[in-house]
Amino acid sequence: MSTLPLAAQPGGEPTAALAAAETAVAGLPPLAGLATYSRAADVGYDVEANVARLLRYAWITRRTMETALHWLAPTPQWEFKEALGLHIFLDARHVDALRTRISEMRSPAPRMDVSPDPALDRLFDELLSARTILEKLVGLYGVVRPALLESYRRHAQAVNPVADYPTAYLLKHLLLDAVETAEWGEKAVAAALQTPGAAETAEQWAQHLTRFLDAAGGIMGDQPRPAAPPAAQPPPPPDFFPRRDDRFALRWNFVNPQRQVSLNEELPLDERTLALMCRRIVEMDVPEYMARIILQAADEPWQYYVDMARQLWDEVRHAMLGSVYFEALGVDWKRLIAIHPGMSIRLLSLNVQDAHLVLYAIEQKLMPGNSGKRLEYEISRNAQDRLAAYIQDYDWADEVLHVQIGRQWLLPRLALRPQEAVERGWALRSQTATLLDAYESRGAQVNWWPELVQTALGKPSAVKEFNLARL
């Protein structure tokens, strides 16, 4: 027998009390609160105009992502690398969302792997000719991204909130990230303008790039175009050589004691934990060599770029978390830790697939419990270092995802079994070690560990003998 009240049963008659309650309630917002009837009656962009704009957004965002990939390794400033890593990840996600919305509105979907306007490519080719951090910041964060943000705002105001709710929803969330990115960009440009003569250089460069943007009809392509567009120069050859600025005193010191210290069970846990945090902070070299892998990958599904951009950003975050740890200790990590680009230099000598294979092999080796991420977490936890344990916990979580990314995107392309792929990756890694011989003269190859331990822990290192080998 049904337990529903009579009024809730099919065909049931409501009681007098319920019937009295089922009256209109004045003031309930209509249209699910999305808009008033008047606003919902506004005719916004039709589907064709909408798709045309979203195609341009997707391509522009793809090109901003590619620009950041070009710049991440060779730009020396650490803080710029951090921001580029985040924005590469966000751009990949935004392109994915834009492509999804476009494919929902037209069948067959228009091609999204070709440029919708050659003038846009001339703009980005010109942007890639930026030589200094000032020109890079002004071009990307003073010209292109602000124009994209303003187009999102204009589009969001014009879109019909009911008929085109999916686009309205998309733009609302793109704007959240775009506003945060713009805030960082404004502060970064302001910092770069503090040097003598920077303001004039920045203004000239901004005007120069704006002429290319105007020649494309603006971000949306709906603005008048000049009769004679500016002539673009060919983009410079890619430069993926990793660099550090001069705050990093040991940037050419390839001595790496941190791994042997972290795995030495005879050493105190606090010193082993300190070594783990050094291993985190030097991870900036991973996104530096990943940038080339992603940029030069050809004809991959867009999900490949989303996943790889996520891994790149995770590796940037790991380096950032290492810096957070040492800042919390009050340690001058830029001076005391050898945060060198050695692995990035080594993997530059390999083709993209082999470089990715080395990355794959490293990630797979991090999973065993006796030497991988579980052990690293347990070391820091047993040391009763809450911050280090917290960092290692999320570092471990990220690596679980990274192992899956490698298995999904690289392993199927190799004529190797999983164990063979790991062995091949480690062999390639070992073969590149001698490449650093050419750079050792740039800095003294010294054991920096004792000074760091004394500064950070306030006691001498317990290590009696060091193997001063490289990675």
Secondary structure, 3 states (H helix, E strand, C coil): CCCCCHHHCCCCCCCHHHHHHCCCCCCCCCHHHCCCHHHHCCCCCCHHHHHHHHHHHHHHHHHHHHHHHHHHCCCCCHHHHHHHHHHHHHHHHHHHHHHHHHHHHCCCCCCCCCCCCHHHHHHHHHHCCCCCHHHHHHHHHHHHHHHHHHHHHHHHHHCCCCCCHHHHHHHHHHHHHHHHHHHHHHHHHHHHCCCCCHHHHHHHHHHHHHHHHHHCCCCCCCCCCCCCCCCCCCCCCCCCCCCCCCCCCCCCCCCCCHHHHHCCCCCCHHHHHHHHHHHHHHHHHHHHHHHHHHHCCCCCCHHHHHHHHHHHHHHHHHHHHHHHHHHHHCCCHHHHCCCCCHHHHHHHCCCHHHHHHHHHHHHHHCCCCCCCHHHHHHHHHHCCCHHHHHHHHHHHHHHHHHHHHHHHHCHHHCCCCHHHHHHHHHHHHHHCHHHHHHHHHHCCCCCCHHHHHHHHHCCCCCCCCCCCCCC
